[in-house]
Amino acid sequence: MKVAVIGSTGYVGGRLVPELLAAGHEVRCLARNPARLAGVEWRPDVDVAVADVLDAASLDAALVGIEAVYFLVHAMGHAGDFEQTDRIGAENTRIAAEGAGVERIVYLGGLGDDDPDHLSPHLASRHEVGQVLAAGTIPVTELRAAVIIGSGSASFELLRNLAEVLPAMICPRWVTKTKCQPIGIADVLAYLVAVIVEPAAAGRILEIGGPDVLTYRDMMDRYSALAGLRRRLIVPVPLLTPRLSSHWVNLVTPLPYGLARPLVDSLINDVVVRPERDIRNVIDHEPCSLDVAIERALVVVGDMTIKTSWMDSALTETPASPMPQDPDWAGGTMYQDVQEVASVASPADLFVAVSGVGGKRGWYVANSLWMLRGWLDKLIGGVGMRRGRRHPDDLRVGDALDFFRVEAYEPPSLLRLRAEMKVPGSAWLEWRLTDDGAGKAVLRQLARFHPRGVTGRAYWWVLLPIHKVIWKRLAERLVAAAEAATPTFTEAETPLR
């Protein structure tokens, strides 16, 4: 079939595409920013169309000739009314799909009660999206899953970090009482691929889950045992509200508050597959146990071969903000700091040092201050520094890198990072490398800030003296690291990891 994947840059979508290709389908990936697909290994095998579910006209053009559509996007974690954003995106997709003659829509939603009054706002919105998609003439297959276990998934990272960071924890009472039926990412993908060629799956809500029904405490105990950790001490208390629990999750895991809150809200509901909707009534596939799913995820994490991650969705995109390559007057005031350093290293060697910043390697100068800034960001609900980076050396557009996201990556000449920490404005950090004609490099480092209101302007000027010193030394250290062939640190500057 000719299949379109809306959400191919996300966690599930990025893993679904190669599975669809392996099954013999022709795949078209719809993306707002196609550059984010430039570094994936299957890019040459797919068609890519620029489209946004909030832009109806872009969908009309992108779905021409498509037989089936996978709808794998949602606005959870984004600023503003995510329910309304998801509602509009689903309606635009349904209308465009009808106009293009699409024969099937497949949607991945969330398990939970059909009564919205008994659901968290997140789960209620997930169900509403399914209803909006199914309100037209195209048969919709809605798969509903609870916790998805796989390397890089938000649920797995939540489980992993809670178990590894805290040997003892005070938890809300629902952690020991609420029932959940987790499922491995490999089984989710198997079901997604199977349903588009199964007539009996058309126009149905099918629930997917693994063979285990457990509490969240049980899941943490399972993870601890498989990861070789001591059994964690968990003390349930009735006082931790979802709001307080979300702030706690934000502080001890990489998940920002905007993502932690809807996840925690959803964990309060029992999410167990009902027999009458069990997908195994339609698709002959037996999912693996929780233990197997965790073991597989741990192997991938250990090998640093994570293909997609919850971080692949940019949670703080602000399309209305000017881009750093815009002229100084675009969008109003733009502050900047420029550092230029010549190097005896080649541009290629210098780019290796530049593209290796962050994560466990650190930031070459004042790592304790970078870590402090990350903790302060977490305290106010930001992403903080815990996200690290997908791979210690490899980068691609869209990657999370500590509290930045890779916005441009053009080896060996350009790396631009967009800040995702909480700041009163928009910020970028960019490096451009040029050849002096003799095979040597010139590093041009550019820090730019587009302030929001008086607070943004005050933020820039108050921190400028500290930033000036850090930025200057950062550029110098990058050049020094390249000239030394490998990045090095003094004992005092070893990253706090």
C-alpha positions in Angstrom: 0.0 0.0 0.0 0.9 3.7 -0.3 1.1 4.7 3.3 1.6 8.2 4.9 3.0 8.5 8.4 2.1 11.7 10.3 4.5 11.8 13.2 7.5 10.1 11.6 9.9 12.2 13.6 8.4 11.0 16.9 9.2 8.1 19.1 6.7 5.5 17.6 6.6 7.0 14.1 10.4 6.9 13.7 10.4 3.2 14.5 7.3 2.4 12.5 8.6 3.6 9.1 11.3 0.9 8.7 8.8 -1.8 9.7 6.4 -0.6 7.1 9.2 -0.6 4.5 10.2 -4.1 5.5 6.5 -5.2 5.0 6.7 -3.9 1.4 4.7 -0.7 1.7 5.6 2.6 0.0 6.0 5.2 2.7 5.5 9.0 2.6 6.6 10.8 5.7 4.8 14.1 6.5 6.9 16.5 8.6 6.9 20.1 9.4 10.7 20.1 9.3 12.0 17.5 6.8 15.6 18.3 7.9 14.9 16.3 11.0 14.8 13.2 8.9 18.0 13.8 7.1 20.2 11.7 9.4 18.0 8.6 9.7 19.1 5.4 7.9 15.8 4.9 6.0 15.6 8.4 4.6 16.6 7.3 1.0 13.8 4.8 0.9 10.9 7.1 1.7 9.1 10.1 0.1 9.0 13.2 2.3 6.3 15.9 2.2 6.3 19.1 4.1 3.0 19.2 6.0 1.6 20.3 9.4 -1.7 19.0 10.8 -2.5 22.6 11.8 -2.2 23.7 8.2 -5.1 22.1 6.2 -3.7 23.2 2.8 -0.4 21.4 3.4 -2.2 18.2 4.2 -4.3 18.4 1.0 -1.2 18.3 -1.1 0.7 15.8 1.0 -2.0 13.1 1.0 -2.5 12.9 -2.8 -2.3 9.2 -3.9 -2.1 7.8 -0.4 -4.2 4.7 0.6 -3.6 4.6 4.4 -2.6 7.2 7.0 -1.0 6.6 10.3 -1.9 9.5 12.7 0.8 9.5 15.4 1.0 13.1 16.6 -0.2 14.8 19.7 0.4 18.0 21.6 1.0 16.7 25.1 3.7 18.7 26.7 3.3 21.7 24.4 2.3 25.1 25.8 -1.3 26.2 25.5 -4.5 24.3 25.1 -3.2 20.9 23.9 -6.8 19.5 23.7 -7.8 22.1 21.2 -4.6 21.7 19.2 -5.1 18.0 19.0 -8.8 18.4 18.0 -7.9 20.8 15.2 -5.1 18.5 13.9 -7.3 15.5 13.9 -10.1 17.3 12.1 -7.8 18.7 9.4 -6.3 15.3 8.9 -9.7 13.6 8.5 -11.0 16.2 6.0 -7.8 16.1 3.9 -7.8 12.3 4.0 -11.4 12.2 2.7 -10.5 14.6 -0.1 -7.6 12.5 -1.1 -9.6 9.2 -1.2 -7.7 7.6 1.7 -9.1 4.1 2.5 -7.9 3.7 6.1 -6.7 5.7 9.1 -4.7 4.1 11.9 -4.5 6.0 15.1 -2.5 5.1 18.3 -4.3 6.4 21.4 -4.4 5.6 25.1 -6.1 2.9 27.2 -8.8 4.0 29.6 -12.5 4.2 30.5 -14.8 5.4 27.7 -16.5 7.9 30.1 -14.4 11.1 29.8 -15.5 12.1 33.4 -13.5 9.1 34.7 -10.3 10.0 32.7 -7.4 12.5 33.1 -7.5 15.4 30.6 -4.7 13.8 28.6 -6.5 10.4 28.2 -9.9 12.2 27.5 -8.2 14.1 24.8 -6.6 11.0 23.3 -10.1 9.4 23.1 -11.6 12.6 21.6 -9.0 12.6 18.8 -10.1 9.0 17.9 -13.7 10.2 17.8 -12.8 13.2 15.6 -10.9 11.0 13.2 -13.8 8.5 13.0 -16.5 11.1 12.5 -16.0 11.0 8.7 -16.4 8.4 6.0 -13.0 6.7 6.3 -12.8 3.6 8.5 -10.5 4.3 11.5 -8.6 1.6 13.4 -7.8 3.0 16.8 -5.3 1.1 18.9 -5.2 2.0 22.6 -2.1 1.3 24.6 -1.1 2.0 28.2 2.6 2.2 29.1 4.9 1.5 26.2 8.2 -0.1 27.2 11.1 0.5 24.9 14.5 2.2 24.9 13.9 6.0 24.8 10.1 5.9 25.5 8.8 8.4 28.0 7.3 5.7 30.1 10.5 3.6 30.2 12.6 6.6 31.0 10.2 7.5 33.8 10.5 4.0 35.2 14.2 3.7 34.7 15.1 7.0 36.4 12.8 6.5 39.3 14.3 3.1 40.0 18.0 4.1 39.4 18.1 7.6 41.0 16.1 6.9 44.2 16.8 3.8 46.4 13.9 4.9 48.5 10.9 7.1 47.7 7.7 8.4 49.0 5.0 7.8 46.4 1.3 8.6 46.1 -1.0 5.7 47.1 -2.0 5.0 43.5 1.5 3.7 42.8 0.7 0.6 44.8 -3.0 0.2 43.7 -3.6 1.3 40.1 -3.4 -1.5 37.6 -1.6 -1.2 34.3 -1.0 -3.5 31.3 2.4 -2.4 29.8 3.4 -3.4 26.3 6.8 -3.6 24.5 7.5 -1.2 21.6 8.2 -4.1 19.3 4.7 -5.5 19.9 3.1 -2.0 19.3 4.9 -1.8 16.0 3.8 -5.4 15.0 0.2 -4.5 15.7 0.4 -1.2 13.8 1.8 -2.8 10.7 -0.7 -5.7 10.8 -3.9 -3.8 11.1 -3.8 -1.9 7.8 -4.0 -5.2 5.9 -6.6 -6.8 8.1 -10.2 -6.0 7.0 -11.6 -7.1 10.4 -9.7 -4.3 12.1 -11.3 -1.5 10.1 -13.7 0.8 12.0 -12.8 -0.6 15.4 -11.3 0.3 18.7 -8.7 -2.4 19.6 -6.8 -2.4 22.9 -3.3 -3.6 23.1 -1.2 -4.8 26.1 1.3 -7.3 27.2 0.5 -10.5 29.2 1.3 -8.8 32.6 -1.2 -6.8 34.6 0.7 -5.0 37.5 0.8 -2.0 39.7 3.4 0.7 39.1 5.2 -0.4 42.2 5.4 -3.9 40.7 6.9 -2.5 37.5 9.6 -0.6 39.5 10.4 -3.8 41.4 10.7 -5.7 38.1 13.0 -3.1 36.6 15.2 -3.0 39.7 15.6 -6.8 39.6 16.5 -6.9 35.9 18.9 -3.9 36.2 20.7 -5.5 39.1 19.6 -3.0 41.6 18.5 -3.6 45.2 14.7 -3.6 45.8 13.6 0.0 46.2 11.9 1.1 49.4 8.6 2.6 48.4 6.4 4.3 51.1 2.9 5.1 49.8 1.2 8.2 51.3 -2.2 9.8 50.5 -0.9 13.4 50.5 0.9 13.6 47.1 -1.5 15.2 44.6 -0.9 14.7 40.9 0.5 18.2 40.7 3.0 17.6 43.5 3.9 14.2 42.0 4.5 15.8 38.6 7.0 18.3 40.1 8.7 15.4 41.9 8.9 13.4 38.6 10.3 16.5 36.9 13.0 16.9 39.4 14.3 13.3 39.5 13.8 12.2 35.9 14.6 13.8 32.5 10.9 14.5 31.8 9.9 18.2 31.9 6.9 19.2 33.9 4.8 19.8 30.8 5.2 16.1 29.9 5.3 14.7 33.4 2.0 16.2 34.4 -0.2 14.6 31.8 1.6 11.3 32.3 1.1 11.3 36.0 -2.5 12.3 35.6 -3.0 9.3 33.4 -1.3 6.9 35.8 -4.1 7.4 38.3 -6.5 5.5 36.0 -6.6 1.7 35.7 -5.5 0.9 32.1 -6.2 -2.7 31.4 -7.2 -4.4 28.1 -10.9 -5.5 28.1 -11.5 -9.0 26.5 -14.1 -7.7 24.0 -11.6 -5.2 22.6 -8.5 -7.3 22.8 -6.6 -7.0 19.5 -5.6 -10.7 19.8 -9.2 -11.4 18.7 -8.3 -10.0 15.3 -4.5 -10.2 15.0 -2.6 -13.4 15.6 0.4 -12.0 17.6 1.4 -12.8 21.2 3.2 -9.9 22.9 6.2 -10.4 25.1 6.3 -10.1 28.8 7.3 -7.0 30.7 10.6 -8.7 31.7 11.5 -9.3 28.1 10.5 -5.8 27.1 12.7 -4.3 29.8 15.6 -6.6 29.0 15.5 -5.6 25.4 15.4 -1.9 26.3 18.3 -2.2 28.7 20.4 -3.9 26.0 19.7 -1.1 23.5 20.5 1.6 26.1 23.7 -0.1 27.0 24.8 -0.3 23.4 23.9 3.3 22.8 21.8 2.3 19.7 18.6 4.1 20.6 16.9 4.9 17.3 14.1 7.2 18.6 13.3 8.8 21.9 10.5 10.8 23.6 12.9 13.7 23.3 12.5 13.7 19.5 9.4 15.7 19.9 10.3 19.4 20.4 8.2 20.4 23.4 8.9 24.1 23.3 8.8 25.0 19.6 7.7 28.6 19.0 7.2 28.9 15.3 6.4 32.6 15.6 9.9 33.5 16.9 12.5 34.7 14.4 15.1 32.2 13.3 18.7 33.0 14.2 19.7 33.4 10.5 17.0 36.2 10.1 18.3 39.8 9.9 18.7 41.7 13.2 15.4 43.5 12.8 13.3 40.4 12.2 10.8 40.0 15.0 12.2 42.9 17.0 15.2 43.2 19.2 17.9 40.5 18.9 21.0 40.5 21.2 24.1 38.6 20.3 27.6 37.8 21.3 30.2 36.8 18.7 33.5 35.0 19.4 36.0 34.2 16.7 39.1 32.0 17.2 41.6 30.8 14.6 42.8 27.3 14.9 45.7 25.3 13.5 43.4 22.3 13.4 41.5 21.4 10.2 37.8 22.3 9.9 36.9 18.6 10.2 38.8 18.1 13.4 37.4 21.3 14.9 33.8 20.2 14.0 34.4 16.9 15.8 35.1 18.9 19.0 32.2 21.3 18.4 29.6 18.5 17.7 30.8 16.6 20.8 29.6 19.2 23.4 27.2 18.3 26.1 26.0 15.0 27.5 28.6 13.1 29.6 31.4 15.0 27.9 30.3 18.3 29.4 30.7 21.8 28.1 34.4 22.3 28.3 34.2 25.3 30.8 32.4 25.9 34.0 30.5 22.6 34.0 29.3 23.2 37.5 27.5 26.4 36.3 25.9 24.5 33.4 24.7 21.9 35.8 23.4 24.5 38.2 21.5 26.2 35.4 20.0 22.8 34.6 18.8 22.2 38.1 17.3 25.7 38.3 15.5 25.0 35.1 14.1 21.8 36.5 12.9 23.6 39.6 10.7 25.9 37.5 9.3 23.1 35.3 11.9 23.1 32.5 13.7 20.3 30.8 17.0 20.7 32.7 20.2 18.9 31.8 19.3 15.3 32.5 18.3 14.6 28.9 21.9 14.4 27.8 22.3 13.4 24.2 21.2 10.4 22.1 24.8 9.4 21.2 28.1 10.8 22.6 29.4 11.7 19.1 26.7 11.4 16.5 24.1 14.2 16.0 21.2 14.9 13.7 18.6 17.7 13.3 16.0 17.4 16.0 18.2 15.7 18.6 17.9 16.9 22.2 21.2 18.0 23.7 21.0 18.7 27.4 18.7 21.8 27.5 19.2 22.5 23.8 17.8 21.0 20.6 19.8 20.6 17.4 18.2 23.0 14.9 20.9 22.9 12.1 23.6 20.3 11.5 25.8 20.6 8.4 29.2 18.9 8.9 31.8 20.2 8.9 30.6 23.8 8.8 27.6 24.5 10.9 26.0 23.4 14.2 23.2 25.4 15.7 21.4 24.7 18.9 18.1 26.2 20.1 17.6 26.6 23.8 14.7 24.7 25.4 15.3 25.8 29.0 12.9 28.3 30.6 14.1 31.7 29.5 12.1 35.0 28.9 12.7 34.8 25.2 14.3 32.6 22.6 18.0 31.7 22.6 20.4 30.0 20.2 24.0 28.9 20.3 25.7 28.5 16.9 29.1 27.5 15.6 30.3 28.2 12.0 33.6 26.8 10.7 35.4 28.2 7.7 38.6 27.3 6.0 41.3 30.0 5.8 42.5 28.6 2.5 45.4 26.8 3.9 43.4 23.9 5.4 43.1 25.5 8.8 39.9 26.5 10.5 38.3 29.7 11.9 35.7 29.1 14.5 32.9 31.7 14.7 30.7 31.2 17.8 27.4 33.1 17.9 25.1 33.4 20.9 21.8 35.0 20.1 18.8 36.0 22.2 15.4 37.3 21.2 14.0 38.8 24.5 10.4 38.7 25.5 9.3 41.9 27.1 11.2 43.9 29.8 12.0 40.7 31.7 13.8 39.3 28.7 15.9 42.4 28.3 16.8 42.4 32.0 17.8 38.7 31.8 20.2 39.4 29.0 22.0 42.4 30.6 22.1 40.9 34.1 23.8 37.7 32.9 25.9 39.3 30.2 29.1 39.6 32.3 29.0 35.9 33.2 28.0 34.8 29.8 30.8 36.9 28.2 33.4 35.1 30.1 31.9 31.6 29.6 31.3 32.1 25.9 34.8 33.4 25.3 36.4 30.5 27.1 34.1 28.0 25.5 35.2 29.0 22.0 38.9 28.9 23.1 38.5 25.5 24.8 36.8 24.0 21.7 39.7 25.1 19.6 42.2 23.8 22.1 40.4 20.4 22.2 40.5 20.1 18.5 44.2 21.0 18.4 44.8 18.3 21.0 42.9 15.8 18.8 40.6 14.7 21.6 38.6 16.7 24.1 40.2 16.8 27.6 39.3 18.2 31.0 41.1 19.2 34.0 40.1 17.4 37.2 38.2 20.5 38.4 36.2 20.7 35.2 35.2 17.0 34.8 31.4 17.0 34.1 29.3 16.2 37.2 27.9 13.0 35.7 
